[in-house]
Amino acid sequence: MKIYTRTGDRGETGLGDGSRVGKDTLRVECYGEVDELNACLGIVRSQHEDARLDTLLAQVQKDLFALGAQLADPQARVVGRKPKAAVAAEHVKRLEDAIDAREETLPPLKAFILPGGSPAAARLHFARTVCRRAERRVVALSRHDDVDPLVVSYLNRLSDLLFVLARDANRTSGVTEETW
């Protein structure tokens, strides 16, 4: 299979249900934002030494493929054919469990924290902002089109996790968080 098909040369792309839409539609923008977030997490994974973090982020990247598949399929047909292409309540719960486990080792928040610190923390903070942007766009899509509410929940919880992971990366690197 060739990587190029020329079918998008006029500014359109195909969705999971076979329909064609403009590449600038909100739905396409949403799964593009999720794709950008996934690439950000790939950068984080490529530039750290924490095996536990790598395992967690690898699973999140797989979840983001499922989330993108859901967003690219307005008729929700792919989920029936490929169960791995759906974000479910247990995916959100897994994120919550990871947040809870790491928060136990962190000092309580008493002020806003400036994004940055160690290189891993800075990358995680950046990924968090990309996640929040994706979440905002998906919420906008959900205002006038069907979107599984778990997609929004997943992105919301993922941004929380990325914040906690950034704090944890600073803690494990011995970097003091700078507050505002």
Secondary structure, 3 states (H helix, E strand, C coil): CCCCCCCCCCCEEECCCCCEEECCCHHHHHHHHHHHHHHHHHHHHHCCCCHHHHHHHHHHHHHHHHHHHHHCCCCCCHHHHCHHHCCCHHHHHHHHHHHHHHHCCCCCCCCCECCCCCHHHHHHHHHHHHHHHHHHHHHHHHCCCCCCHHHHHHHHHHHHHHHHHHHHHHHHHCCCCCEC
